[in-house]
Amino acid sequence: MFRSRLTRLAAMVVALAALAGCGASSLQAPKPQDMEVPTFEVAPRDSGRIDTTSSNVLRGSKTVDGAKGGSLTVGSFRLDIPAGAFSGTATVTMTQHDPTVLLCDIDVSPATANDFAVPATLTTKLPGKHALSDQMMSYDARRSAWQVIASVPDPNRLELRSEVSHVSKHGPRPRAGW
């Protein structure tokens, strides 16, 4: 009986020590002060209108001639539409609701111009080298689900590039613990 109590007590001490060690685990989510602050680009004056009514929301629009193509940069994201991507003209609007979160909404109006005949390139400015292994994701509204899309990292420019045949909500795939 004494031995069984001693065994239970030893097991409890080992369990408590294991739990106490979990607080220092590298799998723990980073504290805000431990995270690197991302560096963001500001949309150049020629890339369209920038909505500055809110200090948190970054938004830009640009009318693009599908025969000529064009580019729009807002916050951490740039969309390069090649010549021949669609017929006619369309207004491309990009919104990054929170400059500290790598997530953007892209809208093309009219919607008929959103199926690109030639893929556009979506580039994301990354917060640091640790994010170079991220993959871009796109929200599929028809399935109500996120899907991973092919991405190519550029370690020299700290960017992630993806070819897209249409636009919606995009952002890098989050890492475990974030």
C-alpha positions as CSV (number, residue, x, y, z in Angstrom):
1,M,0.0,0.0,0.0
2,F,2.9,2.4,0.9
3,R,4.6,1.4,-2.4
4,S,1.5,2.2,-4.5
5,R,1.1,5.7,-2.8
6,L,4.8,6.3,-3.4
7,T,4.4,5.3,-7.1
8,R,1.4,7.6,-7.5
9,L,3.2,10.5,-5.9
10,A,6.2,10.0,-8.1
11,A,4.0,9.8,-11.2
12,M,2.3,13.0,-10.2
13,V,5.6,14.8,-9.7
14,V,6.8,13.6,-13.1
15,A,3.5,14.8,-14.7
16,L,3.8,18.2,-13.0
17,A,7.4,18.6,-14.1
18,A,6.4,17.7,-17.7
19,L,3.5,20.2,-17.7
20,A,5.8,22.9,-16.2
21,G,8.3,22.3,-19.0
22,C,5.6,22.9,-21.7
23,G,5.5,26.6,-20.9
24,A,9.0,27.0,-22.3
25,S,8.2,24.8,-25.3
26,S,9.2,26.1,-28.8
27,L,5.8,25.1,-30.0
28,Q,4.2,27.8,-27.9
29,A,2.6,30.7,-29.8
30,P,5.0,33.7,-30.0
31,K,4.3,36.6,-27.8
32,P,3.6,39.9,-29.6
33,Q,6.9,41.4,-28.4
34,D,8.8,38.4,-29.8
35,M,7.4,38.8,-33.4
36,E,9.2,40.8,-36.1
37,V,7.3,43.8,-37.2
38,P,6.5,43.5,-41.0
39,T,7.8,46.1,-43.4
40,F,5.1,47.2,-45.8
41,E,5.2,49.0,-49.1
42,V,3.0,52.0,-49.7
43,A,1.1,52.1,-53.0
44,P,2.8,54.4,-55.5
45,R,0.9,57.5,-56.6
46,D,0.4,56.1,-60.1
47,S,-1.1,52.8,-59.0
48,G,-4.6,54.2,-58.3
49,R,-6.5,55.8,-55.5
50,I,-5.7,55.1,-51.9
51,D,-8.4,55.2,-49.3
52,T,-6.9,56.8,-46.2
53,T,-10.2,57.3,-44.2
54,S,-9.1,54.7,-41.6
55,S,-5.6,54.4,-40.2
56,N,-6.0,50.5,-40.2
57,V,-7.4,49.8,-43.6
58,L,-5.2,50.1,-46.7
59,R,-7.2,50.2,-50.0
60,G,-6.4,51.1,-53.5
61,S,-8.2,50.9,-56.9
62,K,-7.1,51.2,-60.4
63,T,-8.8,51.0,-63.8
64,V,-6.9,48.5,-66.0
65,D,-7.1,48.1,-69.8
66,G,-7.0,44.3,-70.2
67,A,-5.2,44.7,-73.6
68,K,-2.3,46.6,-71.9
69,G,-2.3,45.1,-68.4
70,G,-1.4,47.0,-65.3
71,S,-0.2,46.8,-61.7
72,L,-1.7,47.7,-58.3
73,T,0.2,47.8,-55.0
74,V,-1.5,48.1,-51.6
75,G,0.3,47.5,-48.3
76,S,2.1,44.2,-48.5
77,F,0.5,43.1,-51.8
78,R,1.1,43.8,-55.5
79,L,-1.0,42.4,-58.3
80,D,0.6,42.5,-61.8
81,I,-2.0,41.9,-64.6
82,P,-0.3,41.1,-67.9
83,A,-1.5,42.3,-71.3
84,G,-4.3,40.2,-72.6
85,A,-5.5,39.0,-69.2
86,F,-9.1,40.1,-70.0
87,S,-11.0,42.1,-72.6
88,G,-12.0,45.7,-72.1
89,T,-11.4,47.7,-69.0
90,A,-12.0,46.7,-65.4
91,T,-11.5,48.3,-62.0
92,V,-9.3,46.4,-59.7
93,T,-9.7,47.1,-56.0
94,M,-7.3,45.7,-53.3
95,T,-8.0,46.0,-49.6
96,Q,-5.7,45.0,-46.7
97,H,-7.9,45.4,-43.7
98,D,-5.1,45.3,-41.1
99,P,-1.6,46.3,-42.2
100,T,-0.1,43.8,-39.6
101,V,-1.9,40.8,-41.1
102,L,-0.9,39.4,-44.4
103,L,-4.4,39.0,-45.9
104,C,-6.0,41.0,-48.7
105,D,-9.2,41.1,-50.6
106,I,-9.0,41.7,-54.3
107,D,-12.1,42.6,-56.4
108,V,-12.4,43.0,-60.1
109,S,-15.4,44.9,-61.6
110,P,-17.1,43.9,-63.8
111,A,-16.9,40.3,-62.5
112,T,-16.6,39.0,-66.1
113,A,-13.1,40.3,-66.1
114,N,-12.1,38.2,-63.1
115,D,-11.3,35.0,-65.1
116,F,-7.9,35.9,-66.5
117,A,-7.0,34.4,-69.9
118,V,-3.3,35.0,-69.0
119,P,-2.5,34.5,-65.3
120,A,-1.7,37.5,-63.1
121,T,1.1,37.5,-60.6
122,L,0.3,38.2,-56.9
123,T,3.3,39.2,-54.9
124,T,3.4,39.4,-51.1
125,K,6.1,41.3,-49.1
126,L,7.1,38.9,-46.2
127,P,7.9,40.0,-42.7
128,G,11.2,38.1,-42.5
129,K,13.2,35.1,-43.8
130,H,11.3,32.8,-41.5
131,A,8.2,33.3,-43.7
132,L,9.9,32.1,-46.9
133,S,8.5,28.6,-46.5
134,D,5.0,29.9,-46.4
135,Q,2.5,29.1,-49.2
136,M,-0.1,31.5,-50.6
137,M,-3.7,30.6,-50.1
138,S,-6.8,31.7,-51.9
139,Y,-10.4,31.7,-50.6
140,D,-12.7,29.7,-52.8
141,A,-16.2,31.2,-52.2
142,R,-17.9,28.4,-54.1
143,R,-16.6,25.8,-51.7
144,S,-16.4,28.2,-48.6
145,A,-12.8,26.9,-48.1
146,W,-9.2,28.1,-48.4
147,Q,-7.0,26.3,-50.9
148,V,-3.2,26.4,-51.2
149,I,-1.9,27.8,-54.5
150,A,1.6,27.4,-55.9
151,S,4.0,30.0,-54.5
152,V,7.6,30.8,-55.3
153,P,9.7,32.6,-52.6
154,D,12.3,35.2,-53.4
155,P,14.8,35.2,-50.5
156,N,16.6,38.3,-51.8
157,R,13.5,40.5,-51.9
158,L,11.6,38.7,-49.1
159,E,8.7,38.1,-51.3
160,L,6.3,35.3,-52.1
161,R,4.9,35.1,-55.7
162,S,1.9,33.2,-57.0
163,E,0.3,33.1,-60.4
164,V,-3.5,33.5,-60.2
165,S,-6.2,33.0,-62.9
166,H,-8.7,34.9,-60.8
167,V,-8.7,37.0,-57.6
168,S,-10.6,36.9,-54.3
169,K,-9.2,36.8,-50.8
170,H,-5.5,35.9,-50.6
171,G,-2.9,35.5,-47.9
172,P,0.1,33.3,-46.9
173,R,-0.7,30.0,-45.1
174,P,-0.3,30.5,-41.4
175,R,2.4,28.6,-39.6
176,A,1.6,26.3,-36.6
177,G,1.1,28.2,-33.4
178,W,0.1,31.5,-35.1
